[in-house]
Amino acid sequence: MEKFNSIEHSIITKYKKTLFHRFVGAVKDYRLISPSDRIAVCISGGKDSMLLAKLMQELSIHGDYPFGMEFIVMDPGYAPANRQKIIDNAALMNIPIRIFDTDIFSSVVNIEKNPCYLCARMRRGHLYKQAQLLGCNKIALGHHFDDVVETILMGMLYGAQVQTMMPRIKSTNFVGMELIRPMYYIREKDIISWRNYNHLSFLQCACRFTEKNAAADGVGNSKRQEIKQLIAELKKTNPQADINIFRSVERVNLSTIIGYYKEEEEHSFLENFE
């Protein structure tokens, strides 16, 4: 109980500005939560999703209006030790989780091209389905500021397009469902600081493709890790580099864009040139 109280207390004291205030800021700025919502908070067992669960609990206590929550854990085929670690951490942090099983790891184990992309898509579908079964209208994921910035650069350098990880998305396959990312403004370094301050140990990536090569903070040899390193180098000479990348997709000047897509429709600057 003493450990739990310390974890809970730190969010609204030592980390109130860097975690809780930024969390509330994203919720308000992007109108992520409404009084009538019932939200499935999706927990993978990593530091980000476990913190998300605690922030959602704190918001339900200190927020302006009530909303419903379910804390769901999808087991895609974790090793028993990893599954137990999630259960133990949830108990330690007073998070009442519901676990449901899938066989996603087995389904993608022999996929050579983009297994992580396929795994993520399959996970998302299972999470939406389980959330609906529990009477939820939204799922909340633990993506943070750094994830957003990295996604922008990855889209440009590897996908030849300008895109971002949106703070909220309406599902196209599950009617009435929406995905929200309440940790949109929170920096990863502050999540790591909170974790270390409370002497917590979470799963990194428990996937069989990456767990052997995972680095200290849960990243391995991947395109995303390359982008992390690139941003770190950029910030050595421009400390605002990550913030500027983030803001660039808030301030897109369409009059200087050669072409763009809206939905599935392609547009060109030549349409209005004459």
Contacts in CASP RR format, 6 or more apart in sequence:
PFRMAT RR
TARGET T0000
AUTHOR 0000-0000-0000
METHOD contacts of the structure
MODEL  1
MEKFNSIEHSIITKYKKTLFHRFVGAVKDYRLISPSDRIAVCISGGKDSM
LLAKLMQELSIHGDYPFGMEFIVMDPGYAPANRQKIIDNAALMNIPIRIF
DTDIFSSVVNIEKNPCYLCARMRRGHLYKQAQLLGCNKIALGHHFDDVVE
TILMGMLYGAQVQTMMPRIKSTNFVGMELIRPMYYIREKDIISWRNYNHL
SFLQCACRFTEKNAAADGVGNSKRQEIKQLIAELKKTNPQADINIFRSVE
RVNLSTIIGYYKEEEEHSFLENFE
3 92 0 8 1.000
3 198 0 8 1.000
4 92 0 8 1.000
4 93 0 8 1.000
4 94 0 8 1.000
6 198 0 8 1.000
7 54 0 8 1.000
7 92 0 8 1.000
7 93 0 8 1.000
7 198 0 8 1.000
7 200 0 8 1.000
8 54 0 8 1.000
8 58 0 8 1.000
8 93 0 8 1.000
8 94 0 8 1.000
10 194 0 8 1.000
10 197 0 8 1.000
10 198 0 8 1.000
11 19 0 8 1.000
11 20 0 8 1.000
11 54 0 8 1.000
11 55 0 8 1.000
11 58 0 8 1.000
11 194 0 8 1.000
12 20 0 8 1.000
12 58 0 8 1.000
12 62 0 8 1.000
14 197 0 8 1.000
15 190 0 8 1.000
15 193 0 8 1.000
15 194 0 8 1.000
15 197 0 8 1.000
18 186 0 8 1.000
18 187 0 8 1.000
18 190 0 8 1.000
18 193 0 8 1.000
19 51 0 8 1.000
19 55 0 8 1.000
19 186 0 8 1.000
19 190 0 8 1.000
19 191 0 8 1.000
19 194 0 8 1.000
20 55 0 8 1.000
20 58 0 8 1.000
22 183 0 8 1.000
22 185 0 8 1.000
22 186 0 8 1.000
22 187 0 8 1.000
23 55 0 8 1.000
23 59 0 8 1.000
23 182 0 8 1.000
23 183 0 8 1.000
23 185 0 8 1.000
23 186 0 8 1.000
24 59 0 8 1.000
24 63 0 8 1.000
25 185 0 8 1.000
26 32 0 8 1.000
26 167 0 8 1.000
26 181 0 8 1.000
26 182 0 8 1.000
26 183 0 8 1.000
26 184 0 8 1.000
26 185 0 8 1.000
26 186 0 8 1.000
27 33 0 8 1.000
27 59 0 8 1.000
27 182 0 8 1.000
30 167 0 8 1.000
30 168 0 8 1.000
30 180 0 8 1.000
30 184 0 8 1.000
31 168 0 8 1.000
32 167 0 8 1.000
32 168 0 8 1.000
32 180 0 8 1.000
32 181 0 8 1.000
32 182 0 8 1.000
33 39 0 8 1.000
33 59 0 8 1.000
33 67 0 8 1.000
33 138 0 8 1.000
33 180 0 8 1.000
33 182 0 8 1.000
34 67 0 8 1.000
35 65 0 8 1.000
35 66 0 8 1.000
35 67 0 8 1.000
36 67 0 8 1.000
37 67 0 8 1.000
37 68 0 8 1.000
37 137 0 8 1.000
37 138 0 8 1.000
38 67 0 8 1.000
38 68 0 8 1.000
38 69 0 8 1.000
38 70 0 8 1.000
38 134 0 8 1.000
38 135 0 8 1.000
38 136 0 8 1.000
38 137 0 8 1.000
38 138 0 8 1.000
39 56 0 8 1.000
39 67 0 8 1.000
39 68 0 8 1.000
39 69 0 8 1.000
39 70 0 8 1.000
39 136 0 8 1.000
39 137 0 8 1.000
39 138 0 8 1.000
39 139 0 8 1.000
39 140 0 8 1.000
39 180 0 8 1.000
40 69 0 8 1.000
40 70 0 8 1.000
40 71 0 8 1.000
40 72 0 8 1.000
40 127 0 8 1.000
40 130 0 8 1.000
40 131 0 8 1.000
40 134 0 8 1.000
40 136 0 8 1.000
40 138 0 8 1.000
40 139 0 8 1.000
40 140 0 8 1.000
41 49 0 8 1.000
41 52 0 8 1.000
41 53 0 8 1.000
41 56 0 8 1.000
41 69 0 8 1.000
41 70 0 8 1.000
41 71 0 8 1.000
41 72 0 8 1.000
41 139 0 8 1.000
41 140 0 8 1.000
42 49 0 8 1.000
42 72 0 8 1.000
42 73 0 8 1.000
42 74 0 8 1.000
42 127 0 8 1.000
42 139 0 8 1.000
42 140 0 8 1.000
42 141 0 8 1.000
42 142 0 8 1.000
43 49 0 8 1.000
43 50 0 8 1.000
43 52 0 8 1.000
43 53 0 8 1.000
43 71 0 8 1.000
43 72 0 8 1.000
43 73 0 8 1.000
43 86 0 8 1.000
43 90 0 8 1.000
43 95 0 8 1.000
43 97 0 8 1.000
44 73 0 8 1.000
44 74 0 8 1.000
44 203 0 8 1.000
44 206 0 8 1.000
45 73 0 8 1.000
45 85 0 8 1.000
45 86 0 8 1.000
45 89 0 8 1.000
45 202 0 8 1.000
45 203 0 8 1.000
45 206 0 8 1.000
46 202 0 8 1.000
46 203 0 8 1.000
46 204 0 8 1.000
47 191 0 8 1.000
47 192 0 8 1.000
47 195 0 8 1.000
47 200 0 8 1.000
47 202 0 8 1.000
48 142 0 8 1.000
48 143 0 8 1.000
48 144 0 8 1.000
48 183 0 8 1.000
48 188 0 8 1.000
48 191 0 8 1.000
49 141 0 8 1.000
49 142 0 8 1.000
50 89 0 8 1.000
50 90 0 8 1.000
50 93 0 8 1.000
50 95 0 8 1.000
50 200 0 8 1.000
50 202 0 8 1.000
51 142 0 8 1.000
51 183 0 8 1.000
51 191 0 8 1.000
51 194 0 8 1.000
51 195 0 8 1.000
52 140 0 8 1.000
52 141 0 8 1.000
52 142 0 8 1.000
52 182 0 8 1.000
52 183 0 8 1.000
53 71 0 8 1.000
53 90 0 8 1.000
53 93 0 8 1.000
53 95 0 8 1.000
54 93 0 8 1.000
54 95 0 8 1.000
55 182 0 8 1.000
55 183 0 8 1.000
56 69 0 8 1.000
56 140 0 8 1.000
56 182 0 8 1.000
57 69 0 8 1.000
57 94 0 8 1.000
57 95 0 8 1.000
60 66 0 8 1.000
60 67 0 8 1.000
60 68 0 8 1.000
60 69 0 8 1.000
70 98 0 8 1.000
70 131 0 8 1.000
70 134 0 8 1.000
70 135 0 8 1.000
70 136 0 8 1.000
71 90 0 8 1.000
71 95 0 8 1.000
71 96 0 8 1.000
71 97 0 8 1.000
71 98 0 8 1.000
72 97 0 8 1.000
72 98 0 8 1.000
72 99 0 8 1.000
72 100 0 8 1.000
72 127 0 8 1.000
72 130 0 8 1.000
72 131 0 8 1.000
72 134 0 8 1.000
73 86 0 8 1.000
73 90 0 8 1.000
73 97 0 8 1.000
73 98 0 8 1.000
73 99 0 8 1.000
73 100 0 8 1.000
74 99 0 8 1.000
74 100 0 8 1.000
74 101 0 8 1.000
74 102 0 8 1.000
74 123 0 8 1.000
74 126 0 8 1.000
74 127 0 8 1.000
74 130 0 8 1.000
75 83 0 8 1.000
75 99 0 8 1.000
75 100 0 8 1.000
75 101 0 8 1.000
75 102 0 8 1.000
76 102 0 8 1.000
76 103 0 8 1.000
76 104 0 8 1.000
76 105 0 8 1.000
76 119 0 8 1.000
76 122 0 8 1.000
76 123 0 8 1.000
77 101 0 8 1.000
77 102 0 8 1.000
77 103 0 8 1.000
77 104 0 8 1.000
77 105 0 8 1.000
77 106 0 8 1.000
78 86 0 8 1.000
78 105 0 8 1.000
78 206 0 8 1.000
79 206 0 8 1.000
82 203 0 8 1.000
82 206 0 8 1.000
83 99 0 8 1.000
85 201 0 8 1.000
85 202 0 8 1.000
85 203 0 8 1.000
86 97 0 8 1.000
86 99 0 8 1.000
86 203 0 8 1.000
87 97 0 8 1.000
87 99 0 8 1.000
89 95 0 8 1.000
89 200 0 8 1.000
89 201 0 8 1.000
89 202 0 8 1.000
90 96 0 8 1.000
90 97 0 8 1.000
98 134 0 8 1.000
100 126 0 8 1.000
100 130 0 8 1.000
102 122 0 8 1.000
102 123 0 8 1.000
102 126 0 8 1.000
104 119 0 8 1.000
104 122 0 8 1.000
104 123 0 8 1.000
104 126 0 8 1.000
105 119 0 8 1.000
105 207 0 8 1.000
105 208 0 8 1.000
107 122 0 8 1.000
108 115 0 8 1.000
108 118 0 8 1.000
108 119 0 8 1.000
108 122 0 8 1.000
109 115 0 8 1.000
109 208 0 8 1.000
111 118 0 8 1.000
115 209 0 8 1.000
116 207 0 8 1.000
116 209 0 8 1.000
116 210 0 8 1.000
116 222 0 8 1.000
119 207 0 8 1.000
124 179 0 8 1.000
125 173 0 8 1.000
125 174 0 8 1.000
127 139 0 8 1.000
128 139 0 8 1.000
128 171 0 8 1.000
128 173 0 8 1.000
128 174 0 8 1.000
128 177 0 8 1.000
129 174 0 8 1.000
131 138 0 8 1.000
131 139 0 8 1.000
131 177 0 8 1.000
132 174 0 8 1.000
132 177 0 8 1.000
136 177 0 8 1.000
137 176 0 8 1.000
137 177 0 8 1.000
137 178 0 8 1.000
138 177 0 8 1.000
138 178 0 8 1.000
138 179 0 8 1.000
138 180 0 8 1.000
139 177 0 8 1.000
139 178 0 8 1.000
139 179 0 8 1.000
139 180 0 8 1.000
140 179 0 8 1.000
140 180 0 8 1.000
140 181 0 8 1.000
140 182 0 8 1.000
141 179 0 8 1.000
141 180 0 8 1.000
141 181 0 8 1.000
142 181 0 8 1.000
142 182 0 8 1.000
142 183 0 8 1.000
143 165 0 8 1.000
143 181 0 8 1.000
143 183 0 8 1.000
143 184 0 8 1.000
144 183 0 8 1.000
144 184 0 8 1.000
144 186 0 8 1.000
144 187 0 8 1.000
144 188 0 8 1.000
144 191 0 8 1.000
145 183 0 8 1.000
145 184 0 8 1.000
145 185 0 8 1.000
145 186 0 8 1.000
145 187 0 8 1.000
145 188 0 8 1.000
145 242 0 8 1.000
145 246 0 8 1.000
146 187 0 8 1.000
146 188 0 8 1.000
146 228 0 8 1.000
146 231 0 8 1.000
146 242 0 8 1.000
147 165 0 8 1.000
147 188 0 8 1.000
148 164 0 8 1.000
148 165 0 8 1.000
148 184 0 8 1.000
148 246 0 8 1.000
149 231 0 8 1.000
149 242 0 8 1.000
149 245 0 8 1.000
149 246 0 8 1.000
150 224 0 8 1.000
150 227 0 8 1.000
150 228 0 8 1.000
150 231 0 8 1.000
151 163 0 8 1.000
151 164 0 8 1.000
151 165 0 8 1.000
152 162 0 8 1.000
152 163 0 8 1.000
152 164 0 8 1.000
152 165 0 8 1.000
152 245 0 8 1.000
152 246 0 8 1.000
152 248 0 8 1.000
152 249 0 8 1.000
153 227 0 8 1.000
153 230 0 8 1.000
153 231 0 8 1.000
153 245 0 8 1.000
154 223 0 8 1.000
154 224 0 8 1.000
154 227 0 8 1.000
155 161 0 8 1.000
155 162 0 8 1.000
155 163 0 8 1.000
156 162 0 8 1.000
157 227 0 8 1.000
158 223 0 8 1.000
162 249 0 8 1.000
162 252 0 8 1.000
164 249 0 8 1.000
165 181 0 8 1.000
166 181 0 8 1.000
167 180 0 8 1.000
167 181 0 8 1.000
167 184 0 8 1.000
168 178 0 8 1.000
168 179 0 8 1.000
168 180 0 8 1.000
168 181 0 8 1.000
169 178 0 8 1.000
169 179 0 8 1.000
170 176 0 8 1.000
170 177 0 8 1.000
170 178 0 8 1.000
171 177 0 8 1.000
171 178 0 8 1.000
171 179 0 8 1.000
188 217 0 8 1.000
192 217 0 8 1.000
195 202 0 8 1.000
204 211 0 8 1.000
204 214 0 8 1.000
204 217 0 8 1.000
204 218 0 8 1.000
205 211 0 8 1.000
205 214 0 8 1.000
205 218 0 8 1.000
205 220 0 8 1.000
210 220 0 8 1.000
210 222 0 8 1.000
213 220 0 8 1.000
213 221 0 8 1.000
214 220 0 8 1.000
215 225 0 8 1.000
219 225 0 8 1.000
219 228 0 8 1.000
231 241 0 8 1.000
231 242 0 8 1.000
231 245 0 8 1.000
234 241 0 8 1.000
234 242 0 8 1.000
235 241 0 8 1.000
235 242 0 8 1.000
238 244 0 8 1.000
254 260 0 8 1.000
255 269 0 8 1.000
257 269 0 8 1.000
258 268 0 8 1.000
258 269 0 8 1.000
259 266 0 8 1.000
259 267 0 8 1.000
259 268 0 8 1.000
259 269 0 8 1.000
260 266 0 8 1.000
260 267 0 8 1.000
261 267 0 8 1.000
END
